[in-house]
Amino acid sequence: TLEPFWLCDRGMTPRRLAGILKARGICGIVFAPCLHGTEVRIEWPWPEFAMALVGAAPWPASLHRAGHHHFAAMRLALARAGDTRCAALLASDVNTRSGRAWEAAFLAHHPARARAREWLWCGENADDARRWLRRRRPRTVIVGRADWASSLVGEFPGVRWLALDRTGAPDWLAGVAVNFDRVAAAAVDLVVGQLRLNERGLPAEPRSLWLEGGWREP
């Protein structure tokens, strides 16, 4: 079975939670992904548990992890775009948490590679992105956040919009469908494998499983 525990609960601390888990005989842990910020800090008795991590965010210990393949998502979006006047609007927090994988793939695989940097915008403010788009005037825009496409589409007629993550996206927006269930299941499998081998603590050779999303048209 899978049971959630929340470090943000009132009165909860890492030390107390570790004690609760041990008292209940729970020795396998999947750490949930970091959704805000770019770094996690936690003091934890690492040698006492079998562990895996969901997501690509930096972590205070080297663990096995499973996550979405951000690099492959951008590469797929660029291939679908097939346009030298293709721009990307990236959410800087997600790009940073993923080890700047979106950015790296855009610069490496843009059809106009020598000028790729000119077509890349990275930030958090939609108004700044709007002003940047008015100056660049791309034909295709790849967005890291689907809500940016929804808020900007009416101001840029004729522009084709593609999403790196279609979670919560409107029906008209094509893009990468991220299967978070498969990512979470892969993290669970990493923990189960350690439990079967009676392994605990930090792995000597941490394994990372990056799962690619599929493409979805409207």
MOVEN-V447836 format. One record per run of one state. SS is the DSSP state (2 for helix, 1 for strand, 0 for the rest). FROM is the first residue (numbers start at 1). LEN is the number of residues. If there is no record, write none. Layout:
{{SS/FROM/LEN} {SS/FROM/LEN}}
//
This chain:
{{0/1/13} {2/14/10} {0/24/4} {1/28/4} {0/32/7} {1/39/1} {0/40/6} {2/46/3} {0/49/1} {1/50/5} {0/55/3} {1/58/1} {0/59/5} {1/64/5} {0/69/1} {2/70/12} {0/82/4} {1/86/6} {2/92/6} {0/98/3} {2/101/9} {0/110/3} {2/113/7} {1/120/4} {0/124/2} {2/126/11} {0/137/3} {1/140/4} {0/144/2} {2/146/10} {0/156/4} {1/160/4} {0/164/10} {1/174/4} {0/178/2} {2/180/17} {0/197/11} {1/208/4} {0/212/2} {1/214/3} {0/217/2}}
//
